[in-house]
């Protein structure tokens, strides 16, 4: 899967991932390969990006996520690395 994370200031992440856990407005959810298409508002919480070699945790302050054809686009209001 391909993940792109963008804030109003810059592109934070772009690359292949194994999974992504996102803080949805109504609770967290995980996106794996071949996930059904979805658009979700993001709340305040932790986003976990798992690649083949590492895991990165990032605090999210809200935004929107779209999953379509194994591409995840996250438009975040602000991010803070943990």
KELUMKE-634758 format. One record per residue (C-alpha): z, x, y negated. Coordinates in Angstrom, 1 decimal, padded with zeros to 4 digits. Layout:
<nodes>
NODE      zz      xx      yy
NODE       Z       X       Y
...
</nodes>
This chain:
<nodes>
NODE      zz      xx      yy
NODE   000.0   000.0   000.0
NODE  -000.6   001.1  -003.6
NODE   002.1   000.7  -006.2
NODE   001.7   000.8  -010.0
NODE   004.8   000.5  -012.2
NODE   004.2   000.3  -016.0
NODE   006.6  -000.1  -018.9
NODE   005.6  -000.8  -022.6
NODE   006.1   003.0  -023.2
NODE   004.3   004.6  -020.2
NODE   003.1   004.5  -016.6
NODE   006.2   005.2  -014.6
NODE   004.8   005.4  -011.0
NODE   001.4   005.3  -009.3
NODE   000.7   006.0  -005.7
NODE   001.0   005.0  -002.0
NODE   004.2   003.5  -000.8
NODE   005.7   002.3   002.5
NODE   007.7  -000.5   000.9
NODE   009.1  -001.7  -002.4
NODE   012.3  -003.8  -002.9
NODE   012.3  -005.7  -006.2
NODE   015.0  -007.6  -008.1
NODE   013.4  -011.0  -008.3
NODE   014.7  -013.5  -010.8
NODE   016.1  -015.6  -007.9
NODE   017.1  -012.7  -005.7
NODE   015.8  -009.4  -004.4
NODE   012.8  -009.3  -002.1
NODE   010.9  -006.6  -000.2
NODE   007.2  -006.0  -000.1
NODE   005.7  -004.5   003.0
NODE   002.1  -003.8   004.1
NODE  -000.1  -006.9   004.3
NODE   002.4  -009.0   002.3
NODE   001.2  -012.5   001.2
NODE  -000.1  -012.7  -002.4
NODE   002.8  -013.4  -004.9
NODE   003.6  -013.3  -008.6
NODE   007.3  -013.1  -009.4
NODE   009.5  -012.8  -012.5
NODE   011.8  -009.9  -012.2
NODE   015.5  -010.0  -013.2
NODE   018.0  -007.2  -013.9
NODE   018.6  -005.1  -010.8
NODE   017.5  -002.2  -008.7
NODE   014.0  -001.4  -007.5
NODE   013.7   000.8  -004.4
NODE   010.4   002.6  -003.9
NODE   010.0   004.1  -000.4
NODE   007.2   006.6   000.1
NODE   006.4   008.5   003.3
NODE   008.6   011.4   002.1
NODE   011.2   010.0  -000.2
NODE   013.2   007.0  -001.6
NODE   013.6   006.4  -005.4
NODE   016.0   003.9  -006.9
NODE   015.3   002.6  -010.4
NODE   017.2   000.1  -012.6
NODE   014.9  -002.6  -013.9
NODE   015.7  -004.8  -016.9
NODE   013.2  -007.6  -016.2
NODE   009.5  -008.0  -016.1
NODE   006.8  -009.4  -013.7
NODE   005.5  -008.3  -010.3
NODE   002.2  -009.2  -008.6
NODE   001.2  -008.5  -005.0
NODE  -002.4  -008.9  -004.0
NODE  -004.5  -007.2  -001.3
NODE  -001.9  -004.4  -000.6
NODE  -001.7  -003.5  -004.3
NODE   001.7  -004.1  -006.1
NODE   001.6  -004.2  -009.9
NODE   005.0  -004.1  -011.7
NODE   005.2  -004.7  -015.4
NODE   008.8  -003.8  -016.3
NODE   010.5  -004.4  -019.6
NODE   012.5  -001.2  -019.2
NODE   013.4   001.3  -016.4
NODE   016.3   003.7  -015.9
NODE   016.2   006.2  -013.0
NODE   019.4   006.3  -010.9
</nodes>
